[in-house]
């Protein structure tokens, strides 16, 4: 795929921004959908982009592989220990901030009749009884990096989940991923040092 930065000149980009601004003027309910391209400015490469890992032959592990094989689960978390570090320091960029600001100003958001289906099962008993009967949704994202939340977006659906929290598939317990990685690193320090060394040598 081409580099998106090379598709439009600065003047063409400015014209597109003006067109979007004018389009917003008379809109009452706007829902925003975002994908991987929004987070590239934060240093997270988009998987299928012009420099994405998909075109280098990397294929993600699918759910059935993870659930049905202890070996695959070890492989997943082993790769995670090596590859997760760069994601710890990423920050929301101007695009995330702009979307959050538009939500706060009331420029983004559609109003829906509330439903118990909108609630996480673990919070259903606490939140659903106090519903006003209305639900506001401003943003649907395919991204799992939680940068929208960190930028201040609140009325959000993370279509593919989020990577900063993990859930035990046996007991259902939730846990902060950073804490979990810390425990994995402590328990597997010798292996991790060897893997990081090999990765550094390859680079």
ABEGO torsion letter per residue (X at the ends): XBBAAAABBAAAAAAAAAAAAAAAAABABBBBBBBAAAAAAAGBBBAABAABAAAAGBBBBBAAAAAABAAAAAAAAAAAAAAAAAAAABBBBAAAAAAAAAAAAGABEBBBBBBAAABBAAAAAAAAAABAGBBBBABBBABAAGAAAAAGBABBBBAAEBAABBBBAAAGBBBBAAAAAAAAAAAAAAAAAAAAAAAAAAX
